[in-house]
Amino acid sequence: MYVYTMTPQSTVNLLLKLPLHSASNSQMKKTVKLKIAIIGGGLVGPICALYMARRGFHVTVFEHRRDPRDWGFVGGRSYNLAVSHRALRALRELGLEKDVLSASVAMNGRYLHQLNRKYKALLYDPKDGQCLYSIPRGVLNRILLDVLTKTNNIEIVFEHKLLAAKRLAN
Ligand SMILES: Cc1cc2nc3c(=O)[nH]c(=O)nc-3n(C[C@H](O)[C@H](O)[C@H](O)COP(=O)(O)OP(=O)(O)OC[C@H]3O[C@@H](n4cnc5c(N)ncnc54)[C@H](O)[C@@H]3O)c2cc1C
Protein backbone atom coordinates (compact mmCIF):
# COMPACT_ATOMS: atom_id res chain seq x y z
CA MET A 1 0.00 0.00 0.00
CA TYR A 2 1.38 3.39 -0.93
CA VAL A 3 -0.03 6.80 -0.13
CA TYR A 4 0.29 9.68 -2.53
CA THR A 5 -0.82 13.13 -1.57
CA MET A 6 -1.25 16.36 -3.43
CA THR A 7 -0.08 18.45 -0.50
CA PRO A 8 3.28 18.96 1.17
CA GLN A 9 4.24 16.03 3.38
CA SER A 10 4.69 18.34 6.38
CA THR A 11 1.01 19.35 6.17
CA VAL A 12 -0.07 15.74 5.92
CA ASN A 13 2.09 14.77 8.90
CA LEU A 14 0.46 17.52 10.94
CA LEU A 15 -3.05 16.46 9.96
CA LEU A 16 -2.40 12.81 10.68
CA LYS A 17 -1.61 13.78 14.26
CA LEU A 18 -5.09 15.22 14.71
CA PRO A 19 -7.44 13.03 16.72
CA LEU A 20 -10.25 11.20 14.95
CA HIS A 21 -13.56 13.09 14.66
CA SER A 22 -11.86 16.44 15.16
CA ALA A 23 -13.87 18.22 12.47
CA SER A 24 -14.38 21.26 14.64
CA ASN A 25 -10.66 21.87 14.83
CA SER A 26 -9.81 24.95 12.78
CA GLN A 27 -6.94 23.10 11.17
CA MET A 28 -9.42 20.60 9.76
CA LYS A 29 -10.96 23.30 7.59
CA LYS A 30 -7.84 23.15 5.50
CA THR A 31 -8.24 19.41 4.98
CA VAL A 32 -11.44 19.81 2.99
CA LYS A 33 -9.38 20.65 -0.05
CA LEU A 34 -6.90 17.86 0.52
CA LYS A 35 -7.04 14.85 -1.69
CA ILE A 36 -5.24 11.62 -1.00
CA ALA A 37 -4.68 8.78 -3.43
CA ILE A 38 -4.05 5.36 -1.92
CA ILE A 39 -2.62 2.71 -4.17
CA GLY A 40 -3.86 -0.75 -3.27
CA GLY A 41 -7.26 -1.84 -2.00
CA GLY A 42 -6.00 -4.91 -0.15
CA LEU A 43 -5.94 -4.85 3.64
CA VAL A 44 -3.86 -1.85 4.61
CA GLY A 45 -5.18 0.51 1.91
CA PRO A 46 -8.84 0.45 3.04
CA ILE A 47 -7.89 0.78 6.72
CA CYS A 48 -5.75 3.83 5.97
CA ALA A 49 -8.48 5.27 3.76
CA LEU A 50 -11.02 4.99 6.59
CA TYR A 51 -8.71 6.62 9.11
CA MET A 52 -7.88 9.44 6.71
CA ALA A 53 -11.51 9.99 5.72
CA ARG A 54 -12.36 10.39 9.39
CA ARG A 55 -9.75 13.10 9.62
CA GLY A 56 -11.44 15.00 6.81
CA PHE A 57 -9.37 13.97 3.80
CA HIS A 58 -11.01 13.10 0.53
CA VAL A 59 -9.55 9.72 -0.36
CA THR A 60 -9.45 7.81 -3.63
CA VAL A 61 -8.29 4.19 -3.48
CA PHE A 62 -6.90 2.78 -6.71
CA GLU A 63 -6.88 -1.02 -6.98
CA HIS A 64 -5.47 -2.76 -9.98
CA ARG A 65 -7.60 -5.91 -9.65
CA ARG A 66 -11.29 -6.14 -10.40
CA ASP A 67 -13.80 -5.70 -7.58
CA PRO A 68 -13.55 -9.01 -5.66
CA ARG A 69 -17.16 -8.63 -4.52
CA ASP A 70 -18.30 -9.01 -8.13
CA TRP A 71 -15.54 -11.17 -9.56
CA GLY A 72 -14.42 -13.27 -6.61
CA PHE A 73 -11.33 -12.88 -4.51
CA VAL A 74 -8.09 -13.64 -6.29
CA GLY A 75 -6.02 -15.29 -3.59
CA GLY A 76 -2.33 -15.73 -3.98
CA ARG A 77 -1.69 -15.84 -0.27
CA SER A 78 -3.53 -18.98 0.54
CA TYR A 79 -4.07 -19.47 4.21
CA ASN A 80 -6.20 -17.48 6.62
CA LEU A 81 -5.01 -14.35 8.30
CA ALA A 82 -4.38 -14.42 12.02
CA VAL A 83 -5.83 -11.20 13.42
CA SER A 84 -4.13 -10.08 16.64
CA HIS A 85 -5.44 -7.91 19.46
CA ARG A 86 -3.45 -5.01 18.03
CA ALA A 87 -5.28 -5.37 14.73
CA LEU A 88 -8.60 -5.69 16.54
CA ARG A 89 -7.95 -2.38 18.27
CA ALA A 90 -7.66 -0.63 14.90
CA LEU A 91 -10.81 -2.38 13.67
CA ARG A 92 -12.64 -1.44 16.87
CA GLU A 93 -11.79 2.25 16.36
CA LEU A 94 -13.37 1.98 12.93
CA GLY A 95 -16.45 0.19 14.31
CA LEU A 96 -15.59 -3.05 12.49
CA GLU A 97 -14.54 -5.33 15.33
CA LYS A 98 -17.88 -7.14 15.63
CA ASP A 99 -18.14 -7.79 11.89
CA VAL A 100 -14.63 -9.22 11.79
CA LEU A 101 -15.02 -11.33 14.93
CA SER A 102 -18.30 -12.81 13.74
CA ALA A 103 -16.51 -14.05 10.60
CA SER A 104 -13.49 -15.37 12.54
CA VAL A 105 -12.51 -18.42 14.50
CA ALA A 106 -10.58 -17.92 17.75
CA MET A 107 -7.19 -19.65 17.89
CA ASN A 108 -6.21 -19.96 21.54
CA GLY A 109 -2.91 -21.70 21.05
CA ARG A 110 -0.94 -24.16 19.02
CA TYR A 111 0.14 -27.78 19.21
CA LEU A 112 3.82 -28.58 19.29
CA HIS A 113 4.49 -31.92 17.61
CA GLN A 114 7.47 -33.77 19.01
CA LEU A 115 9.76 -36.32 17.40
CA ASN A 116 8.26 -39.09 19.54
CA ARG A 117 4.91 -38.35 17.88
CA LYS A 118 3.50 -36.87 21.06
CA TYR A 119 2.29 -33.34 21.08
CA LYS A 120 1.50 -30.72 23.62
CA ALA A 121 -0.80 -27.74 23.59
CA LEU A 122 0.70 -24.31 24.08
CA LEU A 123 -1.62 -21.39 24.81
CA TYR A 124 -0.75 -18.11 23.09
CA ASP A 125 -1.47 -16.10 26.21
CA PRO A 126 -2.00 -18.16 29.38
CA LYS A 127 -1.93 -14.99 31.51
CA ASP A 128 -4.56 -12.74 29.89
CA GLY A 129 -6.25 -15.26 27.62
CA GLN A 130 -5.67 -13.21 24.47
CA CYS A 131 -5.79 -15.15 21.25
CA LEU A 132 -5.53 -14.78 17.51
CA TYR A 133 -8.59 -14.77 15.27
CA SER A 134 -8.45 -16.64 12.01
CA ILE A 135 -10.31 -15.11 9.06
CA PRO A 136 -10.12 -15.76 5.32
CA ARG A 137 -8.28 -12.89 3.62
CA GLY A 138 -11.09 -12.44 1.06
CA VAL A 139 -13.75 -12.12 3.78
CA LEU A 140 -11.79 -9.40 5.59
CA ASN A 141 -11.17 -7.61 2.30
CA ARG A 142 -14.88 -7.71 1.50
CA ILE A 143 -15.84 -6.28 4.93
CA LEU A 144 -13.41 -3.40 4.41
CA LEU A 145 -14.48 -2.69 0.83
CA ASP A 146 -18.16 -2.65 1.85
CA VAL A 147 -17.44 0.04 4.43
CA LEU A 148 -15.38 2.08 1.96
CA THR A 149 -18.28 2.01 -0.48
CA LYS A 150 -20.59 3.44 2.17
CA THR A 151 -18.22 6.19 3.29
CA ASN A 152 -18.96 9.59 1.75
CA ASN A 153 -15.51 11.01 1.19
CA ILE A 154 -13.96 7.77 -0.10
CA GLU A 155 -13.99 6.61 -3.69
CA ILE A 156 -12.66 3.23 -4.87
CA VAL A 157 -11.48 2.85 -8.44
CA PHE A 158 -10.89 -0.75 -9.52
CA GLU A 159 -8.88 -1.93 -12.52
CA HIS A 160 -6.51 1.00 -12.23
CA LYS A 161 -2.87 0.20 -11.76
CA LEU A 162 -0.22 2.70 -10.71
CA LEU A 163 2.52 2.40 -13.30
CA ALA A 164 4.86 5.17 -12.22
CA ALA A 165 5.07 7.91 -9.64
CA LYS A 166 7.16 10.99 -9.29
CA ARG A 167 8.47 12.02 -5.90
CA LEU A 168 7.87 15.71 -5.23
CA ALA A 169 10.00 17.76 -2.89
CA ASN A 170 8.28 19.02 0.29
C1 LIG B 1 1.62 -16.27 3.16
C2 LIG B 1 1.34 -15.04 4.00
C3 LIG B 1 0.63 -15.16 5.19
C4 LIG B 1 0.36 -14.05 5.99
N1 LIG B 1 -0.32 -14.22 7.13
C5 LIG B 1 -0.59 -13.14 7.91
C6 LIG B 1 -1.34 -13.30 9.13
O1 LIG B 1 -1.74 -14.39 9.50
N2 LIG B 1 -1.62 -12.17 9.87
C7 LIG B 1 -1.19 -10.95 9.47
O2 LIG B 1 -1.47 -9.98 10.16
N3 LIG B 1 -0.47 -10.79 8.33
C8 LIG B 1 -0.16 -11.84 7.56
N4 LIG B 1 0.56 -11.67 6.42
C9 LIG B 1 0.98 -10.32 6.07
C10 LIG B 1 -0.21 -9.62 5.40
O3 LIG B 1 -0.61 -10.36 4.27
C11 LIG B 1 0.24 -8.30 4.97
O4 LIG B 1 0.76 -7.58 6.05
C12 LIG B 1 -0.95 -7.51 4.40
O5 LIG B 1 -1.63 -8.23 3.40
C13 LIG B 1 -0.38 -6.28 3.82
O6 LIG B 1 -1.48 -5.54 3.32
P1 LIG B 1 -1.32 -4.65 2.05
O7 LIG B 1 -2.62 -3.95 1.86
O8 LIG B 1 -0.07 -3.81 2.16
O9 LIG B 1 -1.00 -5.68 0.89
P2 LIG B 1 -2.05 -6.61 0.13
O10 LIG B 1 -3.05 -7.18 1.06
O11 LIG B 1 -1.22 -7.54 -0.69
O12 LIG B 1 -2.80 -5.60 -0.85
C14 LIG B 1 -2.11 -4.88 -1.85
C15 LIG B 1 -3.13 -4.51 -2.91
O13 LIG B 1 -2.52 -3.58 -3.79
C16 LIG B 1 -2.88 -3.90 -5.13
N5 LIG B 1 -1.81 -3.35 -5.96
C17 LIG B 1 -0.51 -3.77 -5.99
N6 LIG B 1 0.19 -3.00 -6.86
C18 LIG B 1 -0.67 -2.08 -7.37
C19 LIG B 1 -0.54 -1.00 -8.31
N7 LIG B 1 0.63 -0.73 -8.91
N8 LIG B 1 -1.62 -0.24 -8.61
C20 LIG B 1 -2.82 -0.51 -8.02
N9 LIG B 1 -3.00 -1.52 -7.12
C21 LIG B 1 -1.95 -2.30 -6.79
C22 LIG B 1 -2.97 -5.41 -5.13
O14 LIG B 1 -3.80 -5.85 -6.18
C23 LIG B 1 -3.57 -5.70 -3.75
O15 LIG B 1 -4.98 -5.75 -3.78
C24 LIG B 1 0.83 -12.76 5.59
C25 LIG B 1 1.54 -12.64 4.38
C26 LIG B 1 1.79 -13.75 3.60
C27 LIG B 1 2.58 -13.59 2.31
The ligand as a MOL file (V3000), in Angstrom:
LIG
                    3D

  0  0  0     0  0            999 V3000
M  V30 BEGIN CTAB
M  V30 COUNTS 53 58 0 0 0
M  V30 BEGIN ATOM
M  V30 1 C 1.6190 -16.2670 3.1600 0
M  V30 2 C 1.3370 -15.0410 4.0020 0
M  V30 3 C 0.6290 -15.1560 5.1930 0
M  V30 4 C 0.3640 -14.0460 5.9930 0
M  V30 5 N -0.3240 -14.2190 7.1340 0
M  V30 6 C -0.5850 -13.1400 7.9120 0
M  V30 7 C -1.3410 -13.2990 9.1280 0
M  V30 8 O -1.7380 -14.3890 9.5030 0
M  V30 9 N -1.6200 -12.1740 9.8660 0
M  V30 10 C -1.1860 -10.9450 9.4660 0
M  V30 11 O -1.4720 -9.9760 10.1630 0
M  V30 12 N -0.4700 -10.7850 8.3310 0
M  V30 13 C -0.1560 -11.8380 7.5560 0
M  V30 14 N 0.5600 -11.6750 6.4240 0
M  V30 15 C 0.9770 -10.3240 6.0680 0
M  V30 16 C -0.2130 -9.6250 5.4030 0
M  V30 17 O -0.6100 -10.3630 4.2740 0
M  V30 18 C 0.2360 -8.2990 4.9720 0
M  V30 19 O 0.7620 -7.5790 6.0510 0
M  V30 20 C -0.9460 -7.5110 4.4050 0
M  V30 21 O -1.6330 -8.2260 3.4000 0
M  V30 22 C -0.3840 -6.2790 3.8150 0
M  V30 23 O -1.4830 -5.5400 3.3220 0
M  V30 24 P -1.3190 -4.6450 2.0520 0
M  V30 25 O -2.6200 -3.9470 1.8580 0
M  V30 26 O -0.0670 -3.8120 2.1600 0
M  V30 27 O -0.9990 -5.6780 0.8860 0
M  V30 28 P -2.0490 -6.6080 0.1310 0
M  V30 29 O -3.0480 -7.1780 1.0570 0
M  V30 30 O -1.2200 -7.5390 -0.6950 0
M  V30 31 O -2.8050 -5.6030 -0.8480 0
M  V30 32 C -2.1060 -4.8830 -1.8530 0
M  V30 33 C -3.1320 -4.5080 -2.9100 0
M  V30 34 O -2.5230 -3.5760 -3.7890 0
M  V30 35 C -2.8760 -3.8960 -5.1250 0
M  V30 36 N -1.8070 -3.3540 -5.9590 0
M  V30 37 C -0.5110 -3.7670 -5.9910 0
M  V30 38 N 0.1880 -3.0020 -6.8580 0
M  V30 39 C -0.6690 -2.0830 -7.3660 0
M  V30 40 C -0.5350 -0.9980 -8.3100 0
M  V30 41 N 0.6290 -0.7300 -8.9090 0
M  V30 42 N -1.6170 -0.2380 -8.6090 0
M  V30 43 C -2.8170 -0.5130 -8.0190 0
M  V30 44 N -3.0020 -1.5190 -7.1220 0
M  V30 45 C -1.9470 -2.2980 -6.7910 0
M  V30 46 C -2.9700 -5.4080 -5.1300 0
M  V30 47 O -3.7980 -5.8530 -6.1780 0
M  V30 48 C -3.5670 -5.7010 -3.7470 0
M  V30 49 O -4.9810 -5.7490 -3.7760 0
M  V30 50 C 0.8280 -12.7640 5.5880 0
M  V30 51 C 1.5410 -12.6410 4.3820 0
M  V30 52 C 1.7890 -13.7530 3.6010 0
M  V30 53 C 2.5840 -13.5870 2.3110 0
M  V30 END ATOM
M  V30 BEGIN BOND
M  V30 1 1 1 2
M  V30 2 1 2 3
M  V30 3 2 2 52
M  V30 4 2 3 4
M  V30 5 1 4 5
M  V30 6 1 4 50
M  V30 7 2 5 6
M  V30 8 1 6 7
M  V30 9 1 6 13
M  V30 10 2 7 8
M  V30 11 1 7 9
M  V30 12 1 9 10
M  V30 13 2 10 11
M  V30 14 1 10 12
M  V30 15 2 12 13
M  V30 16 1 13 14
M  V30 17 1 14 15
M  V30 18 1 14 50
M  V30 19 1 15 16
M  V30 20 1 16 17
M  V30 21 1 16 18
M  V30 22 1 18 19
M  V30 23 1 18 20
M  V30 24 1 20 21
M  V30 25 1 20 22
M  V30 26 1 22 23
M  V30 27 1 23 24
M  V30 28 2 24 25
M  V30 29 1 24 26
M  V30 30 1 24 27
M  V30 31 1 27 28
M  V30 32 2 28 29
M  V30 33 1 28 30
M  V30 34 1 28 31
M  V30 35 1 31 32
M  V30 36 1 32 33
M  V30 37 1 33 34
M  V30 38 1 33 48
M  V30 39 1 34 35
M  V30 40 1 35 36
M  V30 41 1 35 46
M  V30 42 1 36 37
M  V30 43 1 36 45
M  V30 44 2 37 38
M  V30 45 1 38 39
M  V30 46 1 39 40
M  V30 47 2 39 45
M  V30 48 1 40 41
M  V30 49 2 40 42
M  V30 50 1 42 43
M  V30 51 2 43 44
M  V30 52 1 44 45
M  V30 53 1 46 47
M  V30 54 1 46 48
M  V30 55 1 48 49
M  V30 56 2 50 51
M  V30 57 1 51 52
M  V30 58 1 52 53
M  V30 END BOND
M  V30 END CTAB
M  END
